[in-house]
Structures are given as structure tokens and as C-alpha cells.
Amino acid sequence: MTLVTLKDVLQPALSGGYAVGGLVCLGWEDMRAYVAAAEAEKCPVILQAGPGCRAHTPLPVLGKMFRHLAEGASVPVVAHLDHGYTYDECSEALDAGFTSLMFDGSRQPLAENIAQTRAIVEMAHGAGISCEGEIGFVGYDDGEASLGTDPAEAARFAAETGVDAMAISVGNVHLQQDQSGGLDEDRIAAIQAVTDVPLVIHGGSGVPADQRRTLAQTSNVCKFNIGTELRMAFGQAMREAVNSDPERFDRVSILKETHDPVVAAARRVLSNMKG
């Protein structure tokens, strides 16, 4: 069994000059492909259950799926709750067998975010698992605007919460379908100058691949969350499978054809972070 915590994979990444992929899952087909990609690349992988995934599949089921994949994997696998918004949701994920909780209090005032995140950290650490928090707000493409992370607030947040990883807002946005943007490397440097907590970039699909690689090798960014880029690969593969034969109706036969393209896309993502 290679089920591990977030801290187990991020601390070696921090010292080794690479990053780990937090790959956003929506169902069995993509999470299985992500583990296959990680095994092919011989690197760890973080399977992430975000709000959309949890709205479709209950947390206890997701926990069993993640753990089943980890038990058969030859590489370290983290079962990670992405964007947990309440204590109860995080507690349910812990009970479901997740090994990492991400509590998102980034919409709250700083003091409230710290207090709520600290409570989740204490719960997680008490159970021997990890916790990620977010300081600054990472917005959404064509949606809510971002609020960049203030380095001084990041230092306070890291010190007072005890998080194992810290998601920051440095030009990244969720759901971006191209890589036309880029991250504020000066702000990243200012943040890592005041804390040695591993840093996390949400909305990693919108970050140019070259910048991901450079930051993985040269900064304290140890985790890139990748969702949209991989969902696009999945959607394209499924569209081609359906369109190839209008008479097809068996979803298992259709979904099987998404496996190899998604493995290939995930391998590109993971290979780029290895340095």
C-alpha cells in the first residue's frame, strides 16, 4: 500500500527541487488514468476531490476509490480533499479515509481564516494526516476576481495555523483554458522569503508549462493543481469516441477510449514537474 499524506510527498519535493501534481478528479476513469500516469513517470501523485467531484459522488465512496487505487499503486498516492469549506466537510473526508485536507477559508477575513484553518489543522494532525490552507484568494476565469496574497499575511497565516502546505494567489486563476497568463515570480519570492512552508498553485492549467518547470526547480512551489487541462483532454477523447460511431450507446466501451489519451496528458503534466 502506498497511501501517503501530503506532507510525505511535499517535504521531499521542497528539498529536492521538484513539484508534485495535484490532479483534479471527477470520476473513476480519470483517477485511474492519473495513477497509471504517475506509475509510468515513477513519481508521486495527489488525487484531488474538489466540490464538483463531491457533488457527483459521495465522499465515503471517493475515499474508498482513492484508497483502492493507492493500495495497488507502485508510487506514493495522496487522497486529498480539495476546497473543503466547512469543518464538518473536512471531518467527513477524514472519516472517509482521506490523507490530506485542504480547507479553503480564503473568502474570510484574515483572523477568521486563520482561526478556522487552525481548527482543521489540529483535527488533521491529531489523526496523523496533513492540511493545506489558502491565503489570498484565487479567482476564476471570467468569474470572481483574485485577491493577491500579501507576504506579511502569508507569514502570519503559516505561523499561526501550522499548515503543511499553503495555497497562494500570485496571478493564477481557476478554470483557465489556455496558458496565456503567468505567475508573479517576485511575489512568490517575497512569500517564500518569510516562510518555508511548501507553496501551492491552484489553477495550474493556466500557468505556462515552462514556468511550472522553472518554479518547481527553483522555488518553494511544490504542488501545482491541474484540472482544466486534463478535463479538456478527457472531453476531447470522449467526444471522438462518441462521434466515431453514432450507434454506440454502451458507456463502458466509450469511456474505455478515454484512458490512453488521459494517461498521455497526465504524463506530460507530471513529467514537466519532475525537473
Stockholm file with secondary structure:
# STOCKHOLM 1.0

chainA/1-275         MTLVTLKDVLQPALSGGYAVGGLVCLGWEDMRAYVAAAEAEKCPVILQAGPGCRAHTPLPVLGKMFRHLAEGASVPVVAHLDHGYTYDECSEALDAGFTSLMFDGSRQPLAENIAQTRAIVEMAHGAGISCEGEIGFVGYDDGEASLGTDPAEAARFAAETGVDAMAISVGNVHLQQDQSGGLDEDRIAAIQAVTDVPLVIHGGSGVPADQRRTLAQTSNVCKFNIGTELRMAFGQAMREAVNSDPERFDRVSILKETHDPVVAAARRVLSNMKG
#=GR chainA/1-275 SS CCEECHHHHHHHHHHHTCCEEEEEECSHHHHHHHHHHHHHHTCCEEEEECHHHHHHSCHHHHHHHHHHHHHTCSSCEEEEEEEECSHHHHHHHHHTTCSEEEECCTTSCHHHHHHHHHHHHHHHHHTTCEEEEEESBCCBTTSSCCBCCCHHHHHHHHHHHCCSEEEECSSCCBTCCSCCCCCCHHHHHHHHTTCCSCEEESSGGGSCHHHHHHHHHHSSEEEEEECHHHHHHHHHHHHHHHHTCTTCCCHHHHHHTTHHHHHHHHHHHHHHHCC
#=GC SS_cons         CCEECHHHHHHHHHHHTCCEEEEEECSHHHHHHHHHHHHHHTCCEEEEECHHHHHHSCHHHHHHHHHHHHHTCSSCEEEEEEEECSHHHHHHHHHTTCSEEEECCTTSCHHHHHHHHHHHHHHHHHTTCEEEEEESBCCBTTSSCCBCCCHHHHHHHHHHHCCSEEEECSSCCBTCCSCCCCCCHHHHHHHHTTCCSCEEESSGGGSCHHHHHHHHHHSSEEEEEECHHHHHHHHHHHHHHHHTCTTCCCHHHHHHTTHHHHHHHHHHHHHHHCC
//
